[in-house]
Amino acid sequence: MSASEARSEPKASGVRAPAWSGGPAQAFEERLLTFEVGGSLYALPIANVIEVAEVEELACIPTLPASAGGVVNLHGDALPVIRRAELFGVVEARLPAPAHLLVVAGRPDQVARLGVPVDRITGLVDGSGAASRGGELVAERRPIGGRVVGIVDPRVLVARAREAIDRALGPSE
């Protein structure tokens, strides 16, 4: 099954990210999924979003503090989920309960996945992703639909998740 076919197939525990239905395959990659976290609007290239899943309770990992994250069962596989505070630098206590879980890959062809809880999905828009210079999560800001949207570099998002796990586990001995 191709990546675009997998994206459009609904799954029982989640909703697949909508596939781009017109034009060449390149046009699919020129779409952004917009979402909110802590009142701020962000966007990720849809090619890096494997699935939009329902939020489930996190299972603890014995060696990882619950404040950093945990795992959820996604189609029989353990999906690591890092809390919004760790990824977006927001105060978790001030956030509403997440409405969706983005299943994200650092690169469209990458198998490794990460669960990113978000307050809500706001839609799909035309536009391309952006590469961060200097390792910032938000590679650039663009006006979209009357709001300023932070375009997230998916590679930095995945790297930030790894860093959060490393920080939570402390120095290795």
C-alpha positions in Angstrom: 0.0 0.0 0.0 1.4 3.4 -0.9 1.8 6.2 1.6 -1.0 8.3 0.0 -3.3 5.3 0.1 -2.5 4.7 3.7 -3.2 8.3 4.6 -6.7 8.2 3.1 -7.9 4.9 4.7 -9.9 5.3 7.9 -8.8 3.3 10.9 -10.9 2.2 13.8 -8.9 4.1 16.5 -8.3 7.3 14.5 -8.9 9.3 11.5 -6.4 9.3 8.7 -5.1 12.6 7.6 -6.9 13.6 4.4 -5.1 12.7 1.2 -4.5 15.3 -1.5 -6.9 14.3 -4.2 -5.9 16.5 -7.1 -2.8 17.0 -9.2 0.6 15.3 -9.1 2.1 13.7 -6.0 4.2 16.8 -5.4 1.0 18.9 -4.8 0.2 16.5 -1.9 3.4 17.7 -0.2 2.5 21.3 -0.7 -0.3 21.2 2.0 0.0 22.0 5.6 -2.1 20.5 8.5 -2.9 23.4 10.9 -3.5 22.8 14.6 -3.6 24.7 17.9 -1.5 24.2 21.0 -2.0 26.7 23.9 -3.8 29.2 21.8 -1.1 29.4 19.2 -1.6 28.2 15.6 1.0 25.8 14.1 1.3 23.9 10.9 3.1 20.7 9.8 3.6 19.4 6.2 0.9 16.9 5.6 3.4 14.5 4.1 4.9 14.2 7.7 1.6 13.5 9.3 1.0 9.7 9.2 -2.4 9.8 11.0 -4.6 11.9 13.2 -5.6 9.6 16.0 -7.9 9.8 19.0 -6.3 10.7 22.2 -6.0 7.8 24.6 -4.7 7.7 28.2 -0.9 7.4 28.3 0.6 4.3 29.6 3.7 4.8 31.8 7.1 3.7 30.8 8.9 2.6 34.0 12.1 4.6 33.2 10.4 7.7 31.9 8.7 10.2 34.2 5.0 10.6 33.4 5.6 14.4 33.2 7.6 13.9 30.0 5.3 11.4 28.3 4.4 7.8 27.8 3.1 5.5 25.2 -0.3 4.7 23.6 -1.4 1.6 21.8 -1.8 2.5 18.1 -3.0 -0.4 16.0 -1.1 -2.9 18.2 2.2 -0.9 18.3 3.5 1.2 21.2 3.6 4.8 20.0 5.8 7.2 22.1 3.9 10.4 23.1 5.7 13.4 24.4 3.7 16.0 26.3 2.9 19.4 24.7 4.9 21.2 27.4 8.0 19.4 26.4 7.6 20.0 22.7 6.1 23.4 22.5 7.4 25.0 25.7 3.9 25.7 27.1 2.6 25.3 30.7 0.7 22.0 30.7 -1.6 23.0 33.5 -3.0 25.9 31.5 -3.8 23.7 28.4 -7.2 22.1 27.6 -7.3 18.4 27.3 -5.8 17.5 23.9 -8.5 16.7 21.3 -6.2 14.9 18.8 -3.0 13.0 18.6 -0.8 13.6 15.5 1.3 10.7 14.5 4.3 12.3 13.0 7.5 11.2 11.2 10.6 13.4 11.0 10.7 12.8 7.2 7.9 11.5 4.9 9.8 8.3 4.1 10.7 7.6 7.8 9.2 4.7 9.7 9.9 6.0 13.2 6.8 7.8 14.6 6.0 10.1 17.4 2.7 11.0 19.0 2.1 14.7 19.3 -1.0 15.7 21.4 -2.7 18.9 20.1 -5.6 21.0 21.4 -7.4 20.8 18.1 -7.0 20.4 14.3 -8.0 23.6 12.5 -7.6 22.4 8.8 -5.6 21.9 5.7 -4.1 24.8 3.8 -2.0 25.3 0.7 1.7 25.9 1.5 5.0 24.2 1.8 7.0 23.2 4.9 10.1 25.1 6.0 13.5 24.0 7.3 14.7 25.4 10.5 17.9 27.3 10.7 19.5 27.1 14.1 17.3 24.2 15.4 14.2 26.3 16.3 11.0 24.3 16.4 9.1 27.0 14.4 11.1 27.4 11.2 9.1 30.5 10.1 5.9 32.3 10.7 3.4 33.0 7.9 0.0 34.7 7.7 -2.6 32.1 6.9 -6.4 32.9 7.1 -5.9 36.1 9.0 -3.7 34.5 11.7 0.0 34.1 12.1 0.9 30.4 11.8 4.2 28.9 13.1 5.5 26.4 10.5 7.0 23.6 12.5 10.1 21.8 11.2 9.1 18.1 11.7 12.8 17.0 12.0 13.3 19.5 14.9 10.0 18.3 16.4 11.3 14.7 16.5 14.7 15.8 17.7 13.0 17.8 20.5 11.1 14.7 21.6 14.4 12.8 21.8 15.9 15.5 23.8 12.9 15.6 26.2 13.3 11.8 26.7 17.1 12.2 27.3 16.5 15.0 29.8 13.8 13.0 31.7 16.0 9.9 31.9 19.0 12.0 33.2 22.6 11.3 32.6 23.5 7.8 31.6 26.0 6.0 33.8 
